[in-house]
Amino acid sequence: MKLSPHFYLTMAFILLIASCTPSESSSQLQSQTHQVKSSQKVVNLDKNFQIAMGQTLYVPIYSHIYHDDRQQVLNLAATLSIRNTDLMNPLIITSVRYYDSNGKLVKQYLEQPIQIDALASSDFYVSRSDTTGGLGANFIVEWVAQTEISEPIVEAVMIATEFQQGISFVSSGRVIKSYKQSKR
């Protein structure tokens, strides 16, 4: 029997996931902050920083979903992705906060604002073992820019694999507050 290349890729992915070490406990997760990647710059928004535009976004997150007639819970890992779609200008992420189903702040991911350069991206992770968010968890993301730019794409990817099954889906961010400096 000849196996397809897709089969081998799927098996490699399953082996990769199975070889991952267990993640930290939720109490350890809450005390950690986002590690700034080499492509990001920590910025200081002093009094001379002029904001031309900005937004606050709500991104739904599912730390688990129900299956099998709501009798079983499948925990999910979530990756929040923030992508600067502007061809020329950076944007500044001022805040990334993770809330649970009751609207209680679970984790603040940034201690200081970070800059995402043109066409660059940043991501923030909630492990599969972190169930503190619940079914109605969410991220609140705030960003600003010094010039008018194209709006970023902000999405969350939820994923889980168990046995030989896998599930993944995307949740898009929704603008809940917008700021644009009026031209005089």
C-alpha positions in Angstrom: 0.0 0.0 0.0 1.4 3.4 -1.0 1.0 6.2 1.6 0.5 9.8 0.5 2.9 12.6 1.4 0.1 14.1 3.4 0.1 11.1 5.7 3.8 11.5 6.4 3.5 15.2 7.1 0.6 14.5 9.5 2.6 11.8 11.3 5.6 14.1 11.7 3.3 16.8 13.1 1.8 14.4 15.6 5.3 13.2 16.7 6.4 16.8 17.1 3.5 17.6 19.4 3.9 14.4 21.4 7.6 15.2 22.0 6.8 18.6 23.5 7.5 18.9 27.2 4.6 19.4 29.6 3.8 23.1 30.0 4.0 25.1 33.2 1.2 25.3 35.7 -1.3 28.1 35.4 0.2 29.9 38.5 3.6 30.0 36.8 2.0 31.2 33.6 0.3 34.1 35.3 3.6 35.4 36.7 5.4 35.4 33.4 5.3 38.2 30.8 5.8 38.1 27.1 9.4 37.7 25.9 10.3 40.4 23.5 11.5 38.8 20.3 14.5 40.1 18.4 12.2 41.6 15.7 10.4 43.7 18.3 11.6 46.9 20.0 10.5 48.0 23.5 9.4 51.6 23.2 8.9 54.4 25.7 5.9 56.5 25.0 7.0 59.9 26.4 5.0 63.1 26.4 6.4 64.0 22.9 4.9 60.9 21.3 2.1 62.0 19.0 -0.7 59.5 18.4 -2.3 59.8 14.9 -4.5 56.7 15.3 -5.2 53.6 17.4 -7.7 51.0 18.4 -8.8 48.7 21.1 -9.7 45.2 19.9 -11.6 42.3 21.5 -10.5 38.8 20.4 -12.5 35.8 21.6 -10.5 32.9 22.9 -11.7 29.4 23.7 -9.5 27.6 26.3 -11.8 24.6 25.8 -14.8 23.4 23.8 -17.4 20.8 24.4 -17.9 17.7 22.3 -19.8 14.4 22.5 -23.1 15.9 23.5 -21.4 18.3 25.9 -20.2 15.5 28.1 -16.5 15.8 27.2 -14.2 18.9 27.3 -11.4 19.3 24.9 -8.7 21.8 26.1 -7.2 24.1 23.4 -4.0 26.0 23.1 -4.4 29.5 21.7 -2.0 31.8 19.8 -2.9 35.4 19.5 -1.3 36.9 16.3 -0.9 40.6 15.7 0.2 41.5 12.2 1.2 44.9 11.0 -0.3 45.2 7.5 1.2 48.6 6.7 3.9 48.6 4.0 6.0 51.4 5.4 5.2 52.3 9.0 5.4 50.6 12.4 2.7 50.3 15.0 3.0 50.2 18.8 1.2 47.6 20.8 0.5 49.3 24.2 -1.3 46.5 25.9 -2.3 42.8 25.6 -4.5 41.6 28.4 -6.1 38.1 28.8 -9.5 37.9 30.6 -11.5 34.9 31.8 -15.2 34.1 31.1 -16.3 36.4 34.1 -14.4 39.4 32.8 -11.6 39.1 35.4 -8.1 39.9 34.3 -6.0 36.7 34.2 -2.7 38.0 32.7 -1.1 41.2 31.5 1.3 40.1 28.7 3.3 43.4 28.2 5.2 45.4 30.9 6.1 48.0 28.3 4.8 48.9 24.8 6.5 47.1 21.8 6.9 48.3 18.3 6.0 46.0 15.4 7.7 47.1 12.2 6.1 47.3 8.8 4.8 43.9 7.7 6.1 42.3 10.9 4.1 40.4 13.5 4.0 39.4 17.1 2.3 36.5 18.9 1.2 35.7 22.4 0.5 32.2 23.7 -1.9 30.5 26.1 -1.0 26.9 26.7 -3.5 24.0 26.5 -3.1 23.3 30.2 -4.0 26.8 31.1 -7.8 26.6 31.6 -8.1 29.8 33.7 -9.8 31.6 30.8 -12.7 29.3 30.3 -15.0 29.0 27.4 -15.6 32.8 27.2 -12.1 34.0 27.6 -10.8 37.0 25.5 -7.8 39.1 24.7 -8.0 42.9 24.8 -5.3 44.4 22.5 -4.5 48.1 22.3 -2.3 49.7 19.6 -1.4 53.2 18.5 0.6 54.7 15.6 2.3 58.0 15.0 1.0 58.3 11.5 -2.1 57.0 9.7 -1.5 53.3 8.8 -3.5 50.4 7.5 -5.2 48.5 10.4 -3.4 45.4 11.7 -4.9 41.9 11.4 -5.5 40.5 14.9 -6.6 36.9 15.2 -6.4 33.9 17.5 -5.7 30.4 16.4 -7.0 27.7 18.8 -5.7 24.1 18.3 -5.8 20.7 20.0 -4.8 17.2 19.0 -5.8 14.0 20.8 -5.2 10.5 19.7 -5.3 10.7 15.9 -7.7 13.6 15.8 -7.0 17.3 15.6 -9.1 20.5 15.7 -8.1 24.1 14.9 -10.0 27.2 14.1 -9.5 31.0 13.9 -11.2 33.8 15.8 -10.9 37.3 14.5 -10.5 40.5 16.6 -13.3 43.1 16.6 -12.7 46.8 17.0 -14.5 48.0 20.2 -12.8 51.5 20.3 -11.1 53.5 17.7 -9.1 56.7 17.8 -8.1 58.8 14.8 -6.7 62.3 15.2 -8.7 64.8 13.2 -6.8 66.8 10.5 -6.9 70.5 10.9 
